[in-house]
Amino acid sequence: MKKRTKIITPVATVITSLISATVAIAVISMVKKASTANDEFKTVLDGLVKVGTITRVQAVAIRSALIAAKDSAIAND
């Protein structure tokens, strides 16, 4: 029985480490994608402000509302 325990413990440690690394990679990927989407959205809003379609205040309000909605959705998951 002791021999089996000596084998299972290192295997469990390796599996836990692999799962942790996989989760970390997934989180980093999600953050990069969200950051890119935020940058693209900001670019669109900046373009609308530049041509006079919306004001800077409106652009900030839109962006703030979207960030709040996203944060709320994440909190409710």
Secondary structure, 3 states (H helix, E strand, C coil): CHHHHHHHHHHHHHHHHHHHHHHHHHHHHHHHHHHHHHHHHHHHHHHHHHCCCCCHHHHHHHHHHHHHHHHHHHHCC
